[in-house]
Amino acid sequence: MMQTQARWSLADTSEKEVAALAARCGLQLPAARVLWSRGFRTQTDVEHFLHPRLTDLTDPFLMAGMQQAVDRIRRAVDRKEKILVYGDYDVDGVSSVVILSKMLEFMGHAPEYHVPDRLKDGYGMQVSVVEQAAREGVNLIISVDTGIRAIEAVKAAVAVGVDVVITDHHLPEEEMPPAVAILNPNRPDCLYPNKNLCGAGVTLKLIQALMESLNWPPDRIVRYSDSFLVMVAIATVADVVPLTGENRVIVKRGLDGLSKTRNPGLRALLEASGVEPGTAMSATDVGFRVSPRINAAGRMDNAREVVEMFLTSDEERARAIATRLDGLNLERQRTGEAIVKAILEECGETGPGPERAGLVFYSPDWHRGVVGIVANRVVELFHRPAIVLGRDENTGLAQGSGRSIPGFHLLDALNGMAEVFIRFGGHRQAVGVTLEEARVDELRQRFNAFARETLTDEDLAPERLLDAEATIDELNDTAVDEILHLAPFGLGNRAPLFLLRNVEIRQTPEVFGKDRDHLRIRIFQGNRSLFAKAWRFAGRIGELQQGSRVDVALTVEADAFSAKRGYSPWSATIRDIRPVD
């Protein structure tokens, strides 16, 4: 089944003003066109974008509750109280546990930590875990990437004399937990400007504030901050938050440090991911090679081992855990592919149809650890918000994950039918849900009805945003290198997409791949040509026969394999085509 075809939208540019910007900044036209179309129109704006600095990070004390959080944690460390760091099982939650645990160690404290078992504990803080912590003598619980909706769990902590500091980024309810301090940029009373921090990003702000309160020398703060940014960058990419502003600083600097990391666990994970030592990593590499292996334990097993991998100094132990994660990831991929195949068979060759604007899929046989990944794939295929559910064999409850499209606020949708669920949480683009199996049909009907009322036909037709026009002649090695320096790419700063008009196909494309579903294509403009790949394009080979002329939507990317063979250190990928008007 082919993905829903997208409509094309080309950003407006002024070629005269773009040329002036290119001259001022010493850039070639393709990169200058992209920067202009994205609103970077002065030399100062361009410099800040291309070369983010640690000093560009926002003052952490602008976040509501920060001083109270710092004071309570400092008091716990000084009095040697027992601290529990309560995290989550995904990349964001695990990364948050790791960096806060390391910071507390640097402060001379050895904290305990708890990472929920996804299949046994489900989503969010649990009363039973809080009460057990109290019995074990814990005085302070610090939640990371969770807790903002854990009203009952925090009340239970208060009842047994345990203080709670919450750090989270998920959207709060009207009533907030009775914690000593709540750090969340999405609190209604919080003036912190970056509302798009991931959980590890919020934890980083707490760590920054703690470092400032300790009066560490500036060079030590810079050194430690850069080491923390590596894990926070991985979490920021994995949690799919916008890579703009402060998040761009975090990810760009963090990725720069990733290839030089000395952490045994991270080095072992990179090795298991097939990354050669010292290799520069992109956000795409992190998203497709590193993050899935971290997530694999939480989705298929238990994520506590992942925290151990990042905290241990034993290289052999770290390597053993990384190898196991690699195996779990392969299992996750096989399981996820089988579920996607089942969903495609249910939808048939024509897809879900216009009457189904919001999709809910459920089977008691589906592994709950991979339903979020499947939901992502369903959204990619059908461009509709989707919830995918499996069944908890111990409780009989339906549990799963939802993913969304740009025009649909997923958490708002669920808030409007809250009585359907036993529990739910998340944000605009992703949610986790638990409900009785008997209510799945009700959820399917109400979710679809809400989506049909909310989304227009235009919302349901994916839009392909083209940043600028370019010619094959303009895409030389220097120009492409400048384009790649606009990275890290992701939500809010997507990889630039160029329109190449009226290219000619002079020979039939080559089909390749295990399933024979990809194409290699040579495109021509006059006497200049360019080789490009087109993933999952074999079904459109009829549009690319010898003598055809098409407009092409194309991206470029670094290609170390090409460079090793003596060719250009980049390659091109065709994302879409359309006949010449």
Summary of the structure (lengths in Angstrom):
residues: 581
radius of gyration: 24.6
end to end distance: 26.4
largest distance: 78.2
contacts: 2016
relative contact order: 0.10
helix: 46%
strand: 18%
